[in-house]
């Protein structure tokens, strides 16, 4: 029987203790306390999980869609009932505040709800008499075994951009959570087992790059879903595509926020600060650049500095507004990039390095940081910091702001704050990004819309969530059909 705090693999309908020779410690980012050990699973364990998924698929693909979604209804209820325990687990292993963890789990549940509509979402189309006596129609069929390679920053939500849709469409799944945050999915898989999903439909293999590469190369894996840095996304996309697999890879970001002088100072400042510093800046929709247009420079510069200075930082289990970053290595990297910004000529007007936090604990803490005067073409302005660092930039017009938005290599998201419908319409039309916010700091789509992305922020054609996920996890088949009278039997 699996011990309560053990990190095991899950396949064949049950927990399997790994025979890995190497274990990676999992630490609470706020305290440094070791909370588990992730096994770097062996190639044999990867193969066993895939074989389990492939065997289960043969019957699952033939299960009516109305039956496939019944366990999802039960899973939704189980997630609701265990939300507080799961939120606490996310905070302990990932560092974000409890409020942020609860919000993440609401998105998990939302995706399960949308995927439960698969009997309608997976419908094909029909055209009668495309020629005399000939009908043509399309149907959607599941692909087979699908791999999900998840990142550390949303250990609950991001796997569920993919998992419920893949399962509802009739596929089976192998999930590899980030080796940094394996605990949340250990608990979620217990709930999956309780939901009534048959053995082998959802499987989990722990590990690092070795497991990801094994799943990408495995001949029985038909599709790969990945979220991570752009460099890793490009690599996964190239390798999976070379193996002939369907693949979607969400990459990194450097999200700009444009602020016009007619925006409300108090409300816009609050939203922008939440965007830049929420989840300690460790999300692909976090604001990285605030582009202040014309008269917005003075008021918004001052209000954003005040918001950064006043934000309480500490252990996410306490009553704070921001937790730590994921690891000592991440903290060192963020602090190094702040130093690089200074060396490029920028001013650090709010410095979050080497902080004293409210809880007094020694963890991976970097307080909110504001950088001003950063050269737009410099290295730091184009680097994804993935931490609570916001750089302020000044331009004279919306056109100049859009030029800056579109000059970067990333294209995940961009937002504008204004009371001008004309400016907002121009921005949403011309910003070359996948997700656009208008007076919204984190343009996170609801589950029935795709989580979009463009340029170096996404590699593939179909995104996670909603109808894109349904299309990704199904193969469309077109049937052209004729029944000549002379071939039919008379009754």
C-alpha positions, 0 to 999 in steps of 0.5 A: 500500500502506498504511504501517504507522503510517498511519490509513486507512479500510477499505471494499470489502475494502481500505484506503482513504486518506482525502481529509480536509482536516483531521487530528487528532493522536493522542497517547500520554497518558503521554508526549504523543508524537504517535503518529498522525493521525486523518482527519476523513473526508468525507461522500463517504467515509462514503457509499462505505463504506455503499454497500460494506456495502449491496452486500455485504449482499445475498449475506451475508444469504443465507449460511448461519449455519454458514458465516457463523461460520467467519471468526469462529473464525479471527478468534478465533485471530488475536486470540489470536496477536496479543494482546500486540501489540494490548494494547501498542497499546491502552496506547500510545493509551489509557493504561491498564496492559498488564494492563488492556489484556490483560484488555480483549482477553480480553473481545473474544475472549469476545464472538467466541466467544459470537457464533460460537454464532449457529446456535443463538442465532438460532433461531426457534420453531414451533407446530404446529396453532394451528388445524386445519391451520394452523402458526405459526412465527417466524424471525429475519432480519438488518437490513442495514447497522449502524453502531457508534459507539465511545468512547475508553476501551475501543478494543478491547472496546466495538466487540466488544459489537456487531460479531461479533453483527451479522456472525454474524446476517447484517448488515454493519457500519460502525465509527467508532472514537473519533478519540482512539484509532484505532490499535487498530482499524487492527490489528484490521481487518487481522485481520478481512481475514485471517479470510476475511470477504468484502469489505464485511462489516466496514468502518471510517470514521475521523472525529469527530462529522461521521462519526457524524452522517453514519452516523446520517442515511444512509438505508441504515444500519438500526441504530446502536449507541453508547457515550459520555456520557449527553448524547451518548447521548440525542442519538444516540438521539433523532436515530437514532430520528427517522430510523426506525432501530433504536438502542441507546445506552449512556450515562454513570454514577455508580456507588455501592458500599455497604459494610456493617460485616460486609464483610472489610476487606482484600479489600473494600478491594482490590476497591473500589480496583481498581474506583475507580482501575482504568483511571484511573477511565475506565470506565462501571463504575468506582466513584464513590461509596463509601457506608459504613454504620454501623460501616464508617466508621472501618475502611474510610475509613482503608483506602481512603485508604491504598489510594489513597495507595499505588497506583503511577501512571505509564506503562502500559507500565511496572510500575504499577497505574494509567496516565494519563487520556486527554488534557490536557483530561480531566486539567484537567476532573478537577482542576477538579471536585476543586476544585469539591468543595472549594468545595462544602465537601468535604475532599480527604483524598487529593489526586491533583492535580499528581502526580509519577509513578514514571516521571518522565514528563510526561503526563496524570496524576492520582493516585488521589483521595479526597474526603470530606464531599461534599454528596450533593445537590451538583453534584459528587456527581451529575456523572460525573467519569470519572477516579480520584476516589472520594467517601466517604459515611456513612449509618446503614442499608442503607435509607439507602444504597439511598435514596442509590443510587436518588436519582441520575439514572444507573443503570449499576451498583451494588455491595454488600460484605457477608457478610449474604445478607439484606442482599445480597438486599434490595440486588439487588432494590431497587437501580435499576440495570442491573448489580448486584455483590455483593462484586464491584467491577466488575459487568461481565457475561460476553459471554453476558449483556447489558451492562445499564443503566437510567435515564440510563445507557441509551437503548433496549430491547436492550443489547449482548452475548449474546441482547440483541445477537442480538435487536437485530441481527435482525428477527423475522418471524412466519409463519402457514401453511396448506396446504389439501388441495384446493390441493396437487398429487397425486403 
